[in-house]
Amino acid sequence: MIYLDNAATTYPKPLQVYRAWQRAMGAYGANPGRSGHKFSVDSAAAVFESRAKCAELFGAEPENTVFTLNCTHGLNMAIKGVARRGAHYVVSDLEHNAVIRPVHAAAEQYGGSYTIFETSDDEEETLWNAERAISPDTVALVCTAASNVIGLRTPIKELASLCIRKSGRRSNGICFIVDAAQGAGTLPLKMSDGINILCAAGHKGLYGPMGTGLMITDGSFPLKTIIEGGTGSASESLVQPEFMPDRFESGTINTAGVIALGAGVDFIMRRDRRQSAGMAGILSHELALCKRFCAGVRGMSGVTLYNDITPENEERYAPVVSFNIDGMPSVQTAAFLSDKGIYMRGGLHCAPLAHKKIGTLDGGTVRFSPSVFTSSGEVDAVIRILAGIKQ
């Protein structure tokens, strides 16, 4: 098996992630934060340890680090949390449905609107387009750290500065929300970059289990809740607690999942401590495989690369490549590869805006997405099989 669908979820996970999950199911089986006995207290301590690791990775405060079901869950809480009557949102033309659908829903619910701005290989052009999209009613600029279709990175620090500048003296300001589903664990994202809210999938570049995610806030923007319930705190009140992270963690959390997520984050941070390259080494390895793949298929007749990653442009990309083979729908190509034991995703990748941008809305693309565990030999094997299709 050659697994190259890491943009959907990473596989395999580091061995310590499997071990942490298995241990958590036995050693931390009590409900954290709900009881005063030692079994519950130990579970709560293990959850906090994972929370602290996740916070450290992004330069955040542990109490502002909320565990979610997935990145989509976090984005819904952030996007709908800042909504108000007549709210206007600004989003990029690369966005996943995890962004554009809740934005659309919030705009409909609150009688608001949204503007989609065009991204470009030219960062100045991207920033100019984003600036023109902002209006006096803009409550949030929401964008992906990197496209899950073509890997194009967005200029996070510059967009953050734009939000601050365009906020001016407005007391409410413009909230900068980042979808880090395709950047967390590989791109050097920090809250100090000017990010107000960062949402991440636990099961992708953070190497955690499915059913885990993060919503991290810098505390600048109070958020309305979209879910209320038991938090184990302020139980005498009918009102959801105001303090973090309880405000956004109603009900029992995925204890074993978040403990295993902490092990995934620890895997990344230990690389930082043991290797000078650290997280940058993961990105370098994965981009090298993308460059190898692009070089191998670039000259093949009938193969279209929608983002050709080269040494000259690699700093603009996350490790994702989309391609198609003439005369074969993307899902057919993916099915053919699956029969050969090569697992890539074909289709729209839940990102119709990006597919509209590159002209593949009708049939989607086949997506190549390696991980830190992918080898160059596996990439070469895929290239040989693709070459065979075109013969």
C-alpha positions in Angstrom: 0.0 0.0 0.0 1.2 3.5 -0.9 -0.9 6.1 1.0 -0.9 9.5 -0.5 -4.2 11.0 0.9 -2.7 12.8 3.9 -4.5 16.1 3.0 -7.7 14.2 4.1 -6.1 12.5 7.1 -2.6 11.5 7.9 -1.7 7.8 7.9 0.1 6.2 9.5 0.2 8.0 12.8 3.4 8.0 14.9 3.6 5.0 17.1 3.3 7.1 20.3 -0.2 8.3 19.1 -1.5 4.7 19.0 0.1 4.0 22.4 -1.3 7.1 24.0 -4.9 6.4 22.7 -4.7 2.8 24.0 -3.3 3.9 27.4 -5.9 6.6 27.7 -8.8 4.2 27.3 -7.6 2.3 30.4 -5.7 4.8 32.5 -8.0 7.8 32.0 -11.4 6.3 31.7 -13.1 8.7 34.1 -14.9 11.9 33.0 -12.4 14.8 33.3 -13.6 17.8 35.2 -16.9 16.2 36.3 -15.9 14.4 39.6 -13.6 15.0 42.5 -12.2 11.5 42.8 -8.6 10.7 41.8 -9.6 8.8 38.7 -11.4 11.9 37.3 -8.6 14.3 38.5 -6.0 12.2 36.8 -8.0 12.3 33.5 -8.4 16.0 33.8 -4.6 16.4 34.3 -3.9 14.3 31.2 -6.3 16.4 29.2 -4.6 19.6 30.4 -1.2 18.3 29.5 -2.4 17.8 25.9 -4.0 21.2 25.9 -0.8 22.8 27.0 1.2 21.0 24.3 -1.3 22.2 21.6 -1.1 25.7 23.0 2.7 25.7 23.0 2.8 24.6 19.3 0.9 27.7 18.2 2.2 30.2 20.9 -1.2 30.4 22.6 -2.5 30.3 26.2 -3.7 26.9 27.3 -7.0 28.3 28.6 -7.7 29.8 25.1 -7.1 26.4 23.5 -10.5 24.7 22.9 -10.8 21.0 21.9 -13.3 20.5 19.1 -14.7 17.6 17.1 -12.7 18.7 14.0 -11.6 21.8 12.2 -15.1 22.3 10.8 -16.6 22.4 14.3 -14.1 25.1 15.4 -14.7 27.2 12.2 -18.4 27.1 12.8 -17.9 28.3 16.4 -15.6 31.1 15.3 -17.5 32.3 12.2 -20.9 32.2 13.8 -19.5 33.4 17.1 -18.6 36.9 15.7 -21.9 37.2 13.6 -24.2 40.1 14.1 -27.1 41.7 12.3 -25.9 42.9 8.9 -22.5 41.2 9.3 -20.2 41.2 6.3 -17.5 38.5 5.8 -14.5 38.5 3.5 -13.2 35.1 2.4 -10.7 33.9 -0.2 -11.4 32.0 -3.4 -9.6 29.0 -2.1 -11.9 28.2 0.8 -13.1 24.8 1.8 -16.8 24.2 2.5 -15.9 24.2 6.2 -15.5 28.0 5.7 -17.8 29.0 2.9 -20.9 27.1 4.2 -20.9 28.5 7.7 -20.2 32.0 6.3 -23.1 31.6 3.9 -25.4 30.3 6.7 -24.4 33.2 9.0 -25.0 35.8 6.3 -28.5 34.3 5.7 -29.3 34.1 9.4 -28.2 37.6 10.2 -29.2 39.4 7.0 -25.6 39.9 6.2 -23.4 39.3 3.2 -19.9 38.1 2.1 -17.4 38.9 -0.5 -15.0 36.4 -2.1 -11.6 37.9 -3.0 -9.2 36.5 -5.6 -5.9 35.1 -4.5 -2.8 35.1 -6.7 0.8 33.9 -6.8 1.6 37.6 -6.4 1.1 38.3 -2.7 0.7 42.1 -3.3 -2.2 41.4 -5.7 -3.8 39.0 -3.1 -3.6 41.7 -0.4 -4.9 44.4 -2.7 -7.9 42.2 -3.6 -8.6 41.4 0.1 -8.4 45.1 1.0 -10.9 46.1 -1.7 -13.3 43.4 -0.4 -13.4 44.9 3.2 -16.3 47.2 4.0 -17.4 49.2 7.1 -19.7 46.2 8.0 -16.9 43.6 7.8 -16.8 41.5 11.0 -14.3 38.9 9.9 -11.7 38.0 7.3 -11.6 34.2 7.0 -9.0 32.4 5.0 -7.2 29.1 4.7 -3.5 28.9 5.5 -3.1 26.9 2.4 -5.4 25.5 -0.3 -6.3 21.8 0.1 -6.6 21.6 -3.7 -3.5 23.4 -5.1 -1.5 24.0 -2.0 -1.2 27.7 -2.5 -0.3 29.5 0.7 -1.9 32.7 1.8 0.1 35.6 3.2 -1.1 35.2 6.8 1.0 37.9 8.5 0.2 40.5 5.9 -3.6 39.7 5.9 -3.5 40.0 9.7 -1.9 43.4 9.4 -4.5 44.4 6.9 -7.3 43.5 9.3 -5.7 45.7 12.0 -5.2 48.6 9.6 -8.7 48.4 8.2 -10.2 48.2 11.6 -9.0 51.7 12.3 -10.7 53.1 15.4 -13.6 50.8 15.2 -14.3 49.3 18.6 -15.5 46.0 17.2 -12.6 45.6 14.7 -12.2 42.9 12.1 -11.6 39.4 13.4 -8.9 37.4 11.5 -9.9 33.7 11.4 -7.5 31.2 9.9 -8.4 27.7 8.7 -5.2 25.8 9.4 -6.5 22.4 8.3 -3.8 22.3 5.6 -1.1 24.2 7.5 -1.1 23.0 11.1 2.0 20.8 11.8 3.9 21.9 8.6 3.6 25.6 8.3 5.1 27.9 11.0 1.8 29.3 12.2 1.8 31.3 15.4 -0.9 33.4 17.1 1.7 36.1 17.3 1.4 36.4 13.5 -1.7 38.5 14.2 -4.2 35.6 14.1 -7.2 36.2 16.3 -8.7 32.7 15.9 -7.0 29.6 14.5 -8.9 26.4 13.8 -7.1 23.2 13.1 -7.8 19.5 12.4 -6.3 17.2 14.8 -6.2 14.3 12.4 -4.1 15.8 9.6 -0.7 17.4 10.1 -0.9 17.1 13.9 -1.0 13.3 13.6 -3.9 12.9 16.0 -7.0 10.7 15.7 -10.0 11.5 13.7 -12.7 13.3 15.7 -10.2 15.8 17.2 -9.6 19.4 16.4 -8.7 22.8 17.9 -10.1 26.3 18.1 -7.5 28.7 19.5 -8.3 32.3 20.3 -6.1 35.3 21.4 -9.0 36.5 23.5 -9.6 39.7 21.5 -13.1 38.9 20.2 -15.8 37.6 22.5 -17.7 34.8 20.8 -21.3 33.9 21.0 -21.9 30.2 21.6 -23.6 27.8 19.1 -23.7 24.9 21.6 -24.6 25.1 25.3 -24.6 22.5 28.0 -22.8 20.9 30.9 -19.2 22.0 31.5 -18.6 20.8 35.0 -18.3 24.4 36.1 -20.9 27.1 37.2 -23.5 24.3 37.2 -25.9 26.4 39.3 -26.3 28.9 36.5 -28.6 28.5 33.4 -26.2 30.7 31.5 -23.2 29.2 29.7 -19.9 30.1 31.5 -18.0 33.1 30.1 -14.6 31.8 30.9 -12.4 29.7 28.6 -12.1 26.9 27.6 -15.4 25.9 29.4 -17.5 28.3 27.3 -16.9 26.2 24.2 -16.5 22.7 25.6 -20.0 21.6 26.4 -20.5 17.9 27.2 -17.9 15.2 27.6 -14.9 15.7 25.4 -13.1 13.0 23.4 -10.7 12.3 26.3 -8.7 9.5 24.6 -8.7 11.4 21.3 -7.3 14.6 22.8 -4.7 12.7 24.8 -3.6 11.0 21.6 -3.6 14.3 19.8 -1.2 15.6 22.4 1.1 12.7 21.6 0.9 13.7 17.9 1.8 17.3 18.8 4.6 16.0 21.0 5.9 14.0 18.0 6.3 17.3 16.1 7.7 19.3 19.0 10.3 16.6 19.8 11.5 16.8 16.3 12.0 20.5 16.9 14.0 19.8 20.0 16.1 16.9 18.5 16.6 18.1 15.0 17.7 21.6 13.9 15.2 21.5 11.1 12.2 20.6 13.3 8.8 21.3 11.8 10.6 22.9 8.9 12.2 19.5 8.2 8.7 18.0 7.9 7.7 20.7 5.4 11.0 20.3 3.5 10.6 16.5 3.2 7.0 16.7 2.0 7.8 19.5 -0.5 10.7 17.6 -1.8 8.4 14.7 -2.5 5.9 17.0 -4.2 8.8 18.5 -6.4 9.9 14.9 -7.2 6.3 14.0 -8.2 5.9 17.1 -10.4 9.2 16.6 -12.1 8.3 13.0 -12.8 4.9 13.7 -14.4 5.6 17.2 -15.9 6.6 15.9 -19.3 4.0 13.2 -19.6 1.7 13.7 -22.5 -1.9 14.1 -21.4 -1.1 14.9 -17.8 -2.2 18.3 -16.4 -0.6 19.7 -13.3 -2.7 22.4 -11.6 0.2 23.5 -9.3 3.6 22.6 -10.5 5.9 22.8 -7.5 9.5 23.6 -8.4 12.6 24.8 -6.4 11.8 28.3 -7.6 8.3 28.5 -6.3 8.2 26.0 -3.4 8.0 28.7 -0.7 4.5 29.6 -2.0 3.1 26.1 -1.5 2.0 23.6 1.1 2.7 19.9 0.2 -0.4 19.3 -2.0 -0.4 18.7 -5.8 -3.5 18.4 -8.0 -3.5 16.8 -11.4 -5.7 15.1 -14.0 -5.2 12.7 -16.9 -6.8 13.5 -20.2 -9.8 11.4 -21.0 -10.1 10.0 -17.4 -12.4 11.6 -14.8 -10.5 12.3 -11.6 -12.5 9.7 -9.7 -11.8 7.1 -12.3 -8.0 7.8 -12.1 -8.2 7.5 -8.3 -10.1 4.2 -8.6 -7.5 2.9 -11.0 -4.7 3.8 -8.7 -6.6 2.3 -5.7 -6.7 -1.0 -7.6 -2.9 -0.8 -7.8 -2.6 -0.2 -4.0 -2.0 3.6 -4.4 -4.4 5.7 -2.4 -5.1 9.3 -3.6 -8.4 11.2 -3.5 -10.3 12.2 -6.7 -13.1 14.7 -6.9 -13.9 18.2 -5.6 -12.2 17.8 -2.2 -15.0 19.7 -0.5 -13.6 23.0 -2.0 -15.8 24.1 -5.0 -14.4 27.7 -4.8 -10.8 26.4 -5.5 -12.0 24.1 -8.3 -13.9 27.0 -9.9 -10.8 29.0 -9.8 -8.7 26.5 -11.6 -11.4 25.4 -14.0 -12.1 21.9 -12.6 -15.5 22.4 -11.0 -17.1 19.8 -13.3 -14.8 16.9 -12.6 -12.4 17.8 -9.8 -8.8 16.6 -9.6 -6.7 13.8 -8.3 -4.7 14.9 -5.3 -1.2 13.9 -4.3 -0.5 14.6 -0.7 2.5 12.9 1.1 3.4 12.9 4.8 6.6 12.8 6.8 6.4 8.9 6.5 6.3 8.9 2.7 9.4 7.8 0.9 10.9 8.9 -2.4 10.7 5.3 -3.6 7.0 5.3 -3.1 6.7 8.5 -5.2 8.8 6.9 -7.9 6.5 3.9 -8.0 3.5 6.1 -8.5 5.2 8.0 -11.3 6.0 4.7 -13.1 2.3 3.6 -12.8 1.1 6.9 -14.2 3.5 6.7 -17.0 2.1 3.3 -17.8 -1.4 4.7 -18.1 -0.3 7.1 -20.8 1.6 4.6 -22.9 
